[in-house]
Amino acid sequence: MPTISMFYGIIIRMYYFDNQQHSAPHIHVHYQGDSVIVEIPSGRILEGGIPSNKQKLVDAWVEIHKDELMADWELAINGESVFKIDPLK
C-alpha cells in the first residue's frame, strides 16, 4: 500500500490491484485513527470518514491532482509502481 502523498497529518495511499471491492478509481485517506475512501475524480466518499476540516483539504487536493491520481490508479491496478504526488501547500 504505497503512500502517494502526506500533508497536514493526512496520509494518502493507493493500493495495488485494488479494484475488486470498490471498482471505481479511489484513494485511501488516513488521518489519526480515522480513514475514508474517496472516489477519483468525483471526490465522492465511498466509505468511512475523517474530520470535515481535513476532508475539505483532501477534496481540494484531489481536485488539483485528478490527472495524476488517475494515472497512478492505472498503474496501481496493474501492479506497477505509482508516483508520489505533491502535497497540498
C-alpha positions in Angstrom: 0.0 0.0 0.0 2.2 2.8 -1.2 1.8 6.3 0.3 1.5 8.7 -2.6 1.3 11.9 -0.5 1.2 13.3 3.0 0.2 16.8 4.2 -1.2 18.3 7.5 -1.2 14.9 9.2 -3.2 13.3 6.3 -1.8 10.2 4.6 -2.9 9.3 1.1 -2.5 5.8 -0.1 -3.3 3.8 -3.2 -3.3 0.0 -3.1 -2.1 -2.3 -5.8 -4.8 -4.4 -7.5 -7.5 -2.6 -5.5 -10.4 -2.7 -8.0 -12.4 -5.5 -6.5 -14.5 -4.1 -3.6 -14.7 -0.6 -5.0 -14.4 -0.9 -8.8 -14.3 2.9 -9.2 -10.9 4.6 -9.1 -10.2 5.7 -5.5 -7.7 6.6 -2.8 -7.5 5.6 0.9 -7.1 8.6 3.2 -5.9 8.2 6.8 -5.9 10.9 9.5 -5.0 9.9 13.0 -7.4 6.9 13.8 -9.9 7.7 11.0 -10.0 6.7 7.4 -12.0 7.4 4.3 -12.1 6.0 0.8 -12.6 8.7 -1.8 -13.6 8.2 -5.4 -11.5 9.8 -8.1 -12.3 12.0 -10.0 -15.7 12.9 -8.4 -14.4 13.2 -4.8 -17.4 11.2 -3.6 -16.9 9.4 -0.3 -17.3 5.6 -0.8 -16.7 4.6 2.8 -15.6 5.9 6.2 -15.0 9.5 7.3 -12.4 11.9 8.7 -13.0 15.3 10.4 -14.7 17.7 8.0 -11.9 20.3 8.0 -9.4 17.5 6.9 -11.9 16.2 4.3 -12.0 19.7 2.8 -8.2 19.7 2.4 -8.4 16.2 0.8 -11.2 17.4 -1.6 -9.0 20.4 -2.7 -6.0 18.1 -3.2 -8.0 15.6 -5.3 -9.4 18.4 -7.4 -5.9 19.8 -8.1 -4.3 16.4 -8.8 -7.1 14.5 -10.7 -5.0 13.7 -13.7 -2.0 12.5 -11.7 -4.3 10.4 -9.5 -6.0 8.7 -12.5 -2.5 7.9 -14.0 -1.4 6.4 -10.6 -4.7 4.4 -10.5 -4.0 2.8 -13.9 -0.5 1.9 -12.7 -1.7 0.5 -9.3 -4.5 -1.7 -10.7 -1.9 -3.3 -13.0 0.5 -3.8 -10.1 3.0 -1.3 -11.3 4.8 1.3 -9.1 2.9 4.5 -8.5 4.4 8.0 -8.4 4.4 10.4 -5.5 2.1 13.4 -5.8 3.0 16.8 -4.4 1.3 17.6 -1.1 -1.1 20.4 -0.5 0.7 23.5 0.5 
